[in-house]
Amino acid sequence: MAKEPVEPTFFGPLLLAREFAQTVSFYRSVCELPVEGAAPYAKCISKPSSFSIVDGRWWAEVNGSENPFQGESSVSNVVLMIQVENVEEMFQRLTVTGKKFLSPPLVRERLGIRNVFLRDPDGRSVMLTSPLG
């Protein structure tokens, strides 16, 4: 009996973390995402998207690589977009706790959103966004 072909399935981004606990805490506490798991692997499933966080040192070990952060640059070419209920309220609440943002919340009329950027513990760009209106 011939096997049915398996259709490729997008698994989602895999974020390699220098400091696993800090990165998990950032996405769980700061971004308020449902991150589940423990070192060396955690996953965030938030319909309709998901991503995983992996301890970079563990990843290098299991893949036989000396440098888990190959190809990194000073400015990440990855932007994680996270939709929140109200960008301004989240910005105010996090600013009071000392969280640093790259800009104040901005209105993007053409896109129909408000957004603000910050960085995760590994320097990746994170855009918090909420719809206008």
URCORWO-V697966 format. One record per backbone hydrogen bond with DSSP energy under -1.0 kcal/mol. NH is the residue of the N-H (numbers start at 1). CO is the residue of the C=O. Records with the same first field share a line. If there is no record, write none. Layout:
NH=CO ; CO
//
This chain:
15=52
17=54
23=19
24=20
25=21
26=22
27=23
28=24
29=25
31=26
33=27
35=33
36=43
41=38
42=53
43=36
44=51
46=49
49=46
51=44
52=13
53=42
54=15
55=40
56=17
59=55
60=56
61=57
62=58
63=59
65=60
72=69
80=125
82=127
84=129
90=86
91=87
92=88
93=89
94=90
95=91
96=92
98=95
99=94
102=117
106=115
108=113
112=108
113=108
114=130
115=106
116=128
118=126
120=124
123=120
125=78
126=118
127=80
128=116
129=82
130=114
132=112
//
